[in-house]
Amino acid sequence: MRGALVASVAATALLVGMAAGQGRTAGVRAEPGSDLPTRLVPHTLSPKSFPCSKCHRHLKPNSEKRALELAHTNVTLKHAETQRWCLDCHEGDKLRLPNGELVEYEKSFVLCGQCHGTVFRDWKAGLHGKRTGAWNGDRYYRLCVSCHDAHEPRYRPIQPKPAPVKPANLR
């Protein structure tokens, strides 16, 4: 009985420690009755190209769809590239939703959810993406861009590992 209690207390402490140890979490104000998560592990934006206003304060963005040659040459758009251009999703230091509303980068999941509705639903429910924390307490959600490159989100094919060896064949 005492061993089970010790194991239970240790497991609880581990879960609480995991939740508390997340450290860099940002709270997102959700509308009353909203099903949006409130504890997010923020994605670190590149200091080289963010904030956008660092360069675009003096340089107006060119809305013409073209190959990028002067800046952002490391960005390869493989995400509905025949229908999209940079300014469809970016505006100043914010993200632009299809309806023109601007959202902070910390709410990038709202932008992703505009096109990827079923994945967004699954992410909110904890079925897609990585979520950590206590089952009956705070849960910490990773943003879409924690795992996916926003400009090229599809995972590269992964070579499967060999099948496990049957115990009877171990030597």
ChimeraX attribute file (.defattr): number of C-alpha atoms within 10 A of each C-alpha:
attribute: neighborCount
match mode: 1-to-1
recipient: residues
	/A:1	6
	/A:2	7
	/A:3	8
	/A:4	9
	/A:5	10
	/A:6	11
	/A:7	12
	/A:8	12
	/A:9	12
	/A:10	12
	/A:11	12
	/A:12	13
	/A:13	12
	/A:14	15
	/A:15	17
	/A:16	16
	/A:17	13
	/A:18	16
	/A:19	17
	/A:20	15
	/A:21	12
	/A:22	14
	/A:23	9
	/A:24	11
	/A:25	17
	/A:26	13
	/A:27	13
	/A:28	13
	/A:29	12
	/A:30	11
	/A:31	8
	/A:32	7
	/A:33	6
	/A:34	9
	/A:35	11
	/A:36	17
	/A:37	18
	/A:38	16
	/A:39	18
	/A:40	20
	/A:41	19
	/A:42	20
	/A:43	17
	/A:44	10
	/A:45	12
	/A:46	8
	/A:47	9
	/A:48	9
	/A:49	12
	/A:50	12
	/A:51	14
	/A:52	16
	/A:53	14
	/A:54	14
	/A:55	12
	/A:56	12
	/A:57	10
	/A:58	8
	/A:59	9
	/A:60	10
	/A:61	14
	/A:62	9
	/A:63	10
	/A:64	9
	/A:65	10
	/A:66	8
	/A:67	9
	/A:68	11
	/A:69	8
	/A:70	6
	/A:71	8
	/A:72	11
	/A:73	9
	/A:74	8
	/A:75	12
	/A:76	13
	/A:77	16
	/A:78	14
	/A:79	15
	/A:80	10
	/A:81	12
	/A:82	8
	/A:83	7
	/A:84	13
	/A:85	16
	/A:86	15
	/A:87	15
	/A:88	14
	/A:89	17
	/A:90	16
	/A:91	17
	/A:92	17
	/A:93	16
	/A:94	18
	/A:95	22
	/A:96	20
	/A:97	19
	/A:98	12
	/A:99	7
	/A:100	11
	/A:101	10
	/A:102	18
	/A:103	18
	/A:104	12
	/A:105	19
	/A:106	19
	/A:107	18
	/A:108	21
	/A:109	19
	/A:110	20
	/A:111	21
	/A:112	18
	/A:113	16
	/A:114	13
	/A:115	11
	/A:116	12
	/A:117	12
	/A:118	11
	/A:119	16
	/A:120	21
	/A:121	15
	/A:122	12
	/A:123	22
	/A:124	16
	/A:125	14
	/A:126	16
	/A:127	12
	/A:128	14
	/A:129	18
	/A:130	14
	/A:131	18
	/A:132	16
	/A:133	20
	/A:134	17
	/A:135	9
	/A:136	6
	/A:137	10
	/A:138	15
	/A:139	18
	/A:140	25
	/A:141	22
	/A:142	19
	/A:143	23
	/A:144	24
	/A:145	17
	/A:146	15
	/A:147	14
	/A:148	13
	/A:149	16
	/A:150	16
	/A:151	15
	/A:152	15
	/A:153	14
	/A:154	12
	/A:155	9
	/A:156	7
	/A:157	6
	/A:158	6
	/A:159	6
	/A:160	6
	/A:161	6
	/A:162	6
	/A:163	6
	/A:164	6
	/A:165	8
	/A:166	7
	/A:167	7
	/A:168	6
	/A:169	6
	/A:170	6
	/A:171	4
